[in-house]
Amino acid sequence: MKQSPYRWSHAEEFVRAWRLHLQAVPSEVERIAASEQSRDEKIKSLVKLGAPAIPYILEQVDQGHTDMAPALRQLIPESSAAGLRAEGDAAAYKQWAQEHQEQVELLRSLVSQAVREPETTKPS
């Protein structure tokens, strides 16, 4: 969040910035997946989005963007990531998503809730 375009100086502004960040996550993951960035740059960009991006990265890996899987390895807590390889084994990540469906859906609902809330002024 500190490197995001959304700035804040007090708690109310942080909440606004956080909501704007969450609203941008799904489209940012899609943009990164479709970009011509190198694999390493894609991973850095995805990791900067944070844990709320996990469900959307999983979708992209499932759709064949296995080059994005290492970002999941970095975003998923080490104890939960046991058995996941850094390289893109889509089946392993799909299995992980099924085993952790409750947590993945919680993250997705957090983002969905922010998307449903009225848009606030975007940063300049």
C-alpha positions in Angstrom: 0.0 0.0 0.0 2.9 2.4 0.7 3.9 2.2 -3.0 0.3 2.5 -4.3 -1.0 5.7 -5.9 -3.5 6.0 -3.1 -2.2 8.3 -0.3 -3.5 8.9 3.2 -2.5 10.9 6.3 -5.1 9.7 8.7 -7.2 6.6 9.4 -10.3 7.7 7.4 -8.1 8.3 4.3 -6.4 5.0 4.8 -9.8 3.2 4.8 -10.6 5.0 1.5 -7.2 4.1 0.0 -7.5 0.5 1.1 -11.0 0.3 -0.5 -9.7 1.8 -3.7 -6.8 -0.7 -3.7 -9.2 -3.6 -3.3 -11.4 -2.3 -6.1 -8.4 -2.3 -8.4 -7.1 -5.8 -7.6 -9.1 -7.9 -10.1 -8.4 -5.7 -13.0 -4.7 -5.3 -12.1 -4.3 -9.0 -11.9 -5.8 -9.3 -15.4 -3.7 -6.5 -16.7 -0.5 -8.1 -15.4 -1.5 -11.5 -16.8 -2.0 -9.9 -20.3 1.1 -7.7 -20.1 4.4 -8.2 -22.0 6.3 -7.9 -18.7 9.0 -10.4 -17.9 8.0 -13.3 -15.6 10.0 -11.7 -12.8 8.3 -8.3 -13.3 4.9 -9.9 -13.3 5.6 -11.7 -10.0 6.9 -8.4 -8.4 3.8 -6.6 -9.6 1.5 -9.3 -8.3 3.2 -9.6 -4.9 2.8 -5.8 -4.5 -1.0 -6.3 -4.8 -0.9 -8.4 -1.6 -3.0 -11.3 -0.3 -6.3 -9.9 -1.7 -4.9 -10.8 -5.2 -4.6 -14.5 -4.3 -8.1 -15.6 -5.7 -7.5 -13.7 -8.9 -4.0 -15.1 -9.4 -5.3 -18.6 -8.8 -7.9 -18.0 -11.6 -5.1 -16.8 -13.9 -2.9 -19.9 -13.1 -6.0 -22.1 -13.7 -6.4 -20.4 -17.1 -2.9 -21.3 -18.1 -0.8 -18.3 -16.8 1.4 -20.7 -14.9 4.2 -18.1 -14.9 2.2 -16.3 -12.2 2.3 -19.2 -9.8 5.5 -18.1 -8.0 3.7 -14.9 -6.8 1.3 -17.2 -5.0 4.2 -19.0 -3.3 5.3 -15.6 -2.0 1.9 -14.4 -0.9 0.7 -17.6 0.8 2.1 -18.1 4.3 4.9 -20.6 4.4 3.0 -23.1 6.6 0.1 -23.1 4.2 2.2 -23.3 1.1 3.8 -26.6 2.0 3.9 -28.8 -1.2 3.6 -25.9 -3.6 6.5 -25.5 -6.0 7.8 -22.1 -7.0 7.3 -23.1 -10.6 3.9 -23.2 -12.1 2.3 -26.6 -11.4 -1.3 -25.5 -12.0 -2.7 -28.8 -10.6 -0.9 -28.3 -7.2 -2.2 -24.7 -6.9 -5.7 -25.8 -7.9 -5.6 -28.5 -5.2 -4.3 -25.9 -2.7 -7.2 -23.6 -3.6 -9.7 -26.4 -3.0 -8.2 -27.3 0.3 -8.2 -23.7 1.4 -11.5 -22.7 -0.3 -12.8 -20.9 2.8 -9.8 -18.6 3.0 -9.8 -18.0 -0.7 -13.5 -17.1 -0.7 -13.0 -14.8 2.3 -10.4 -12.9 0.3 -12.6 -12.8 -2.7 -15.6 -11.5 -0.7 -13.4 -8.8 0.8 -12.5 -7.5 -2.7 -16.1 -8.0 -3.9 -17.5 -5.9 -1.0 -15.1 -3.1 -1.8 -16.1 -3.2 -5.5 -19.8 -3.0 -4.6 -19.3 0.1 -2.4 -19.7 3.5 -4.1 -16.7 4.7 -5.9 -14.8 7.5 -4.2 -12.6 10.1 -5.9 -9.5 8.4 -7.5 -6.1 9.8 -6.7 -4.6 12.4 -9.1 
